[in-house]
Amino acid sequence: MLRAEIAAAAARMIAEDGADYATAKKKAAKQVLGNTKVRGEIMPDNAQIEEEVRIYNDIFLADTQPARLLHLRRLAVRLMDDLARFSPYLTGAVLNGTAGEHSDIHLQLFPESAKDVEIFLLNKNVDFEVSETSHFNGRSEPVETVSFMWHNEGVHLALYETDDVRGAVKAGPDGRLARANVETVRALIADSEQK
C-alpha cells in the first residue's frame, strides 16, 4: 500500500513538475513517510512509477498530453533524420509515451567519434553544452552527452561507442523497447494518428 502511494505521488511530481524519477521517488517517500527511514522493499521501481505516470496522464492530462507526445515524437523523427549518419535511437518518455509538458527529447547516438557529432552541430550553428550520462548497460564509465534547445524543446544526445549499438535495441522485462530507431518512431506516430 505504501509502495503504491509513493509511486502515485512520484508520478504526480513527474507529470506536473518535470521531476526526474530518482528525485520524484525520494521526495514522494519523504512526503508519504516523513522522516522515517525508507526500506528498499517499500520503494517502487521505475516501471511502477512509469505506469502511475500513464494513469495520471489518462486521468488529469487526457486533453493535452497526447498532442504534446505526438509533437515531441514528430520533432524527434526530424532530428533523427538529420542525425541519421550517427545511428540515432529514441529513448525515455517520448518513446514510452509518458512525455508531458516538461519532457525533453532523449536520443542515443552511436558515432565513430563523439567529436564528429560536435562538429556536425557546430556546422549547423547549434549552441550546445556537454555533460555526462550513465551508460545504459550499467557500466561504470559514463558517456558524453550533448544538450541543446531545438525548436524550443530540450534535446539530449548521449554519445555511445559504435559497438554499443548491439545492446541498444533489447526490450525490457515488460516487453517494451527501451530504444527505438526512426522507423519504429514513425510507426508509433502513424498508430497514434489513426486513433
C-alpha positions as YAML, in Angstrom:
chain: A
units: angstrom
residues:
- id: 1
  name: MET
  ca: [0.00, 0.00, 0.00]
- id: 2
  name: LEU
  ca: [2.81, 2.45, 0.89]
- id: 3
  name: ARG
  ca: [4.69, 1.46, -2.24]
- id: 4
  name: ALA
  ca: [1.67, 2.33, -4.41]
- id: 5
  name: GLU
  ca: [1.16, 5.62, -2.57]
- id: 6
  name: ILE
  ca: [4.81, 6.60, -3.09]
- id: 7
  name: ALA
  ca: [4.58, 5.63, -6.79]
- id: 8
  name: ALA
  ca: [1.43, 7.76, -7.28]
- id: 9
  name: ALA
  ca: [2.98, 10.76, -5.52]
- id: 10
  name: ALA
  ca: [6.17, 10.43, -7.59]
- id: 11
  name: ALA
  ca: [4.12, 10.17, -10.81]
- id: 12
  name: ARG
  ca: [2.33, 13.42, -9.98]
- id: 13
  name: MET
  ca: [5.68, 15.19, -9.47]
- id: 14
  name: ILE
  ca: [6.98, 13.85, -12.77]
- id: 15
  name: ALA
  ca: [3.87, 14.80, -14.74]
- id: 16
  name: GLU
  ca: [3.26, 18.20, -13.13]
- id: 17
  name: ASP
  ca: [6.75, 19.46, -12.33]
- id: 18
  name: GLY
  ca: [9.01, 17.56, -14.71]
- id: 19
  name: ALA
  ca: [10.95, 15.90, -11.88]
- id: 20
  name: ASP
  ca: [13.27, 13.05, -12.79]
- id: 21
  name: TYR
  ca: [12.39, 9.59, -11.46]
- id: 22
  name: ALA
  ca: [15.08, 9.46, -8.74]
- id: 23
  name: THR
  ca: [14.23, 12.90, -7.33]
- id: 24
  name: ALA
  ca: [10.49, 12.27, -7.51]
- id: 25
  name: LYS
  ca: [10.89, 8.93, -5.74]
- id: 26
  name: LYS
  ca: [12.88, 10.48, -2.87]
- id: 27
  name: LYS
  ca: [10.52, 13.43, -2.46]
- id: 28
  name: ALA
  ca: [7.44, 11.20, -2.65]
- id: 29
  name: ALA
  ca: [8.86, 8.84, 0.00]
- id: 30
  name: LYS
  ca: [9.51, 11.80, 2.30]
- id: 31
  name: GLN
  ca: [6.03, 13.17, 1.62]
- id: 32
  name: VAL
  ca: [4.36, 9.83, 2.41]
- id: 33
  name: LEU
  ca: [6.62, 8.60, 5.23]
- id: 34
  name: GLY
  ca: [8.02, 11.81, 6.70]
- id: 35
  name: ASN
  ca: [11.50, 11.37, 8.15]
- id: 36
  name: THR
  ca: [11.09, 7.63, 8.62]
- id: 37
  name: LYS
  ca: [13.97, 5.66, 7.15]
- id: 38
  name: VAL
  ca: [12.80, 4.04, 3.92]
- id: 39
  name: ARG
  ca: [13.35, 0.32, 3.44]
- id: 40
  name: GLY
  ca: [14.17, -0.91, -0.05]
- id: 41
  name: GLU
  ca: [11.04, -3.04, -0.48]
- id: 42
  name: ILE
  ca: [8.80, -0.03, 0.15]
- id: 43
  name: MET
  ca: [10.32, 2.00, -2.69]
- id: 44
  name: PRO
  ca: [8.57, 1.49, -6.03]
- id: 45
  name: ASP
  ca: [10.67, 0.64, -9.06]
- id: 46
  name: ASN
  ca: [10.73, 2.84, -12.15]
- id: 47
  name: ALA
  ca: [8.33, 0.54, -14.03]
- id: 48
  name: GLN
  ca: [5.69, 1.00, -11.33]
- id: 49
  name: ILE
  ca: [6.20, 4.77, -11.35]
- id: 50
  name: GLU
  ca: [6.02, 4.84, -15.16]
- id: 51
  name: GLU
  ca: [2.69, 3.02, -15.00]
- id: 52
  name: GLU
  ca: [1.42, 5.57, -12.47]
- id: 53
  name: VAL
  ca: [2.53, 8.40, -14.81]
- id: 54
  name: ARG
  ca: [0.43, 6.78, -17.55]
- id: 55
  name: ILE
  ca: [-2.58, 6.62, -15.23]
- id: 56
  name: TYR
  ca: [-2.06, 10.22, -14.11]
- id: 57
  name: ASN
  ca: [-1.82, 11.38, -17.74]
- id: 58
  name: ASP
  ca: [-5.01, 9.48, -18.65]
- id: 59
  name: ILE
  ca: [-6.97, 10.99, -15.75]
- id: 60
  name: PHE
  ca: [-5.68, 14.55, -15.49]
- id: 61
  name: LEU
  ca: [-3.96, 15.37, -18.79]
- id: 62
  name: ALA
  ca: [-6.01, 13.47, -21.37]
- id: 63
  name: ASP
  ca: [-6.90, 16.69, -23.18]
- id: 64
  name: THR
  ca: [-3.29, 17.88, -23.68]
- id: 65
  name: GLN
  ca: [-0.77, 15.05, -23.18]
- id: 66
  name: PRO
  ca: [-1.46, 13.03, -26.38]
- id: 67
  name: ALA
  ca: [-0.95, 16.11, -28.58]
- id: 68
  name: ARG
  ca: [2.23, 17.02, -26.67]
- id: 69
  name: LEU
  ca: [3.57, 13.48, -27.09]
- id: 70
  name: LEU
  ca: [2.79, 13.50, -30.82]
- id: 71
  name: HIS
  ca: [4.53, 16.88, -31.22]
- id: 72
  name: LEU
  ca: [7.68, 15.61, -29.47]
- id: 73
  name: ARG
  ca: [7.71, 12.39, -31.49]
- id: 74
  name: ARG
  ca: [7.42, 14.31, -34.77]
- id: 75
  name: LEU
  ca: [10.30, 16.58, -33.75]
- id: 76
  name: ALA
  ca: [12.33, 13.52, -32.72]
- id: 77
  name: VAL
  ca: [11.86, 11.99, -36.18]
- id: 78
  name: ARG
  ca: [13.03, 15.20, -37.86]
- id: 79
  name: LEU
  ca: [16.09, 15.30, -35.63]
- id: 80
  name: MET
  ca: [16.78, 11.59, -36.11]
- id: 81
  name: ASP
  ca: [16.65, 12.10, -39.88]
- id: 82
  name: ASP
  ca: [19.18, 14.94, -39.56]
- id: 83
  name: LEU
  ca: [21.42, 12.76, -37.39]
- id: 84
  name: ALA
  ca: [20.97, 9.55, -39.42]
- id: 85
  name: ARG
  ca: [24.72, 9.11, -40.03]
- id: 86
  name: PHE
  ca: [25.18, 8.65, -36.24]
- id: 87
  name: SER
  ca: [22.65, 5.79, -35.82]
- id: 88
  name: PRO
  ca: [20.13, 7.61, -33.57]
- id: 89
  name: TYR
  ca: [17.71, 5.81, -31.24]
- id: 90
  name: LEU
  ca: [14.91, 7.48, -29.31]
- id: 91
  name: THR
  ca: [14.61, 6.67, -25.62]
- id: 92
  name: GLY
  ca: [12.88, 7.98, -22.49]
- id: 93
  name: ALA
  ca: [9.42, 9.47, -22.02]
- id: 94
  name: VAL
  ca: [8.97, 10.47, -25.67]
- id: 95
  name: LEU
  ca: [9.41, 6.82, -26.65]
- id: 96
  name: ASN
  ca: [7.49, 5.19, -23.79]
- id: 97
  name: GLY
  ca: [4.51, 7.51, -24.21]
- id: 98
  name: THR
  ca: [4.62, 9.31, -20.86]
- id: 99
  name: ALA
  ca: [6.10, 12.59, -22.18]
- id: 100
  name: GLY
  ca: [4.40, 15.71, -20.95]
- id: 101
  name: GLU
  ca: [4.81, 19.45, -20.69]
- id: 102
  name: HIS
  ca: [8.28, 19.28, -19.12]
- id: 103
  name: SER
  ca: [9.72, 16.40, -21.15]
- id: 104
  name: ASP
  ca: [12.80, 16.65, -23.35]
- id: 105
  name: ILE
  ca: [13.81, 14.53, -26.34]
- id: 106
  name: HIS
  ca: [16.47, 11.94, -25.47]
- id: 107
  name: LEU
  ca: [18.44, 10.24, -28.22]
- id: 108
  name: GLN
  ca: [21.26, 7.74, -28.10]
- id: 109
  name: LEU
  ca: [23.80, 8.08, -30.90]
- id: 110
  name: PHE
  ca: [26.50, 5.61, -31.95]
- id: 111
  name: PRO
  ca: [29.05, 7.65, -33.94]
- id: 112
  name: GLU
  ca: [32.58, 6.71, -34.94]
- id: 113
  name: SER
  ca: [33.69, 9.60, -32.73]
- id: 114
  name: ALA
  ca: [31.86, 11.91, -30.33]
- id: 115
  name: LYS
  ca: [33.77, 14.77, -31.92]
- id: 116
  name: ASP
  ca: [32.02, 14.02, -35.24]
- id: 117
  name: VAL
  ca: [28.67, 14.82, -33.62]
- id: 118
  name: GLU
  ca: [30.00, 18.00, -32.04]
- id: 119
  name: ILE
  ca: [31.47, 19.16, -35.36]
- id: 120
  name: PHE
  ca: [28.17, 18.38, -37.10]
- id: 121
  name: LEU
  ca: [26.28, 20.50, -34.55]
- id: 122
  name: LEU
  ca: [28.80, 23.34, -34.73]
- id: 123
  name: ASN
  ca: [28.44, 23.39, -38.53]
- id: 124
  name: LYS
  ca: [24.66, 23.73, -38.02]
- id: 125
  name: ASN
  ca: [25.28, 26.65, -35.59]
- id: 126
  name: VAL
  ca: [23.83, 24.71, -32.67]
- id: 127
  name: ASP
  ca: [24.89, 26.07, -29.28]
- id: 128
  name: PHE
  ca: [25.29, 23.03, -27.00]
- id: 129
  name: GLU
  ca: [26.54, 22.02, -23.59]
- id: 130
  name: VAL
  ca: [28.47, 18.84, -22.81]
- id: 131
  name: SER
  ca: [27.87, 16.70, -19.71]
- id: 132
  name: GLU
  ca: [27.90, 13.00, -18.80]
- id: 133
  name: THR
  ca: [25.17, 10.37, -18.50]
- id: 134
  name: SER
  ca: [25.24, 6.87, -17.03]
- id: 135
  name: HIS
  ca: [25.80, 4.14, -19.61]
- id: 136
  name: PHE
  ca: [22.56, 2.30, -20.44]
- id: 137
  name: ASN
  ca: [24.04, -1.08, -19.59]
- id: 138
  name: GLY
  ca: [25.28, -0.03, -16.16]
- id: 139
  name: ARG
  ca: [28.98, 0.29, -16.99]
- id: 140
  name: SER
  ca: [30.94, 2.35, -14.51]
- id: 141
  name: GLU
  ca: [32.23, 4.85, -17.06]
- id: 142
  name: PRO
  ca: [29.66, 7.46, -18.14]
- id: 143
  name: VAL
  ca: [29.06, 8.57, -21.71]
- id: 144
  name: GLU
  ca: [29.35, 12.08, -23.10]
- id: 145
  name: THR
  ca: [26.00, 13.84, -23.51]
- id: 146
  name: VAL
  ca: [25.39, 16.87, -25.69]
- id: 147
  name: SER
  ca: [22.38, 19.04, -24.74]
- id: 148
  name: PHE
  ca: [20.78, 21.94, -26.58]
- id: 149
  name: MET
  ca: [17.50, 23.66, -27.41]
- id: 150
  name: TRP
  ca: [15.95, 22.78, -30.77]
- id: 151
  name: HIS
  ca: [12.63, 24.24, -31.94]
- id: 152
  name: ASN
  ca: [12.06, 25.41, -28.35]
- id: 153
  name: GLU
  ca: [12.49, 21.88, -26.97]
- id: 154
  name: GLY
  ca: [15.29, 20.43, -24.89]
- id: 155
  name: VAL
  ca: [17.35, 17.75, -26.61]
- id: 156
  name: HIS
  ca: [19.93, 15.41, -25.06]
- id: 157
  name: LEU
  ca: [22.20, 13.28, -27.25]
- id: 158
  name: ALA
  ca: [24.01, 10.50, -25.37]
- id: 159
  name: LEU
  ca: [27.10, 9.60, -27.42]
- id: 160
  name: TYR
  ca: [27.98, 5.90, -27.21]
- id: 161
  name: GLU
  ca: [30.70, 3.89, -28.90]
- id: 162
  name: THR
  ca: [29.79, 2.31, -32.24]
- id: 163
  name: ASP
  ca: [29.99, -1.23, -30.81]
- id: 164
  name: ASP
  ca: [27.43, -0.37, -28.09]
- id: 165
  name: VAL
  ca: [24.65, -0.31, -30.69]
- id: 166
  name: ARG
  ca: [24.34, -4.12, -30.44]
- id: 167
  name: GLY
  ca: [22.91, -3.79, -26.94]
- id: 168
  name: ALA
  ca: [20.73, -0.82, -27.79]
- id: 169
  name: VAL
  ca: [17.53, -2.41, -29.04]
- id: 170
  name: LYS
  ca: [16.70, -5.08, -26.46]
- id: 171
  name: ALA
  ca: [13.27, -4.97, -24.88]
- id: 172
  name: GLY
  ca: [12.92, -4.60, -21.13]
- id: 173
  name: PRO
  ca: [11.33, -7.17, -18.82]
- id: 174
  name: ASP
  ca: [7.86, -5.70, -19.58]
- id: 175
  name: GLY
  ca: [8.37, -6.26, -23.32]
- id: 176
  name: ARG
  ca: [8.57, -2.55, -24.13]
- id: 177
  name: LEU
  ca: [11.51, -1.31, -26.16]
- id: 178
  name: ALA
  ca: [13.95, 0.82, -24.22]
- id: 179
  name: ARG
  ca: [15.18, 2.34, -27.50]
- id: 180
  name: ALA
  ca: [13.70, 2.75, -30.98]
- id: 181
  name: ASN
  ca: [15.09, 3.59, -34.40]
- id: 182
  name: VAL
  ca: [13.45, 6.20, -36.63]
- id: 183
  name: GLU
  ca: [11.23, 3.68, -38.45]
- id: 184
  name: THR
  ca: [9.80, 2.43, -35.16]
- id: 185
  name: VAL
  ca: [9.10, 6.01, -34.06]
- id: 186
  name: ARG
  ca: [7.37, 6.70, -37.40]
- id: 187
  name: ALA
  ca: [5.18, 3.64, -36.78]
- id: 188
  name: LEU
  ca: [4.28, 4.94, -33.30]
- id: 189
  name: ILE
  ca: [3.28, 8.28, -34.84]
- id: 190
  name: ALA
  ca: [1.18, 6.59, -37.55]
- id: 191
  name: ASP
  ca: [-0.52, 4.45, -34.91]
- id: 192
  name: SER
  ca: [-1.40, 7.45, -32.73]
- id: 193
  name: GLU
  ca: [-2.71, 9.43, -35.73]
- id: 194
  name: GLN
  ca: [-5.15, 6.60, -36.51]
- id: 195
  name: LYS
  ca: [-6.68, 6.72, -33.03]
...
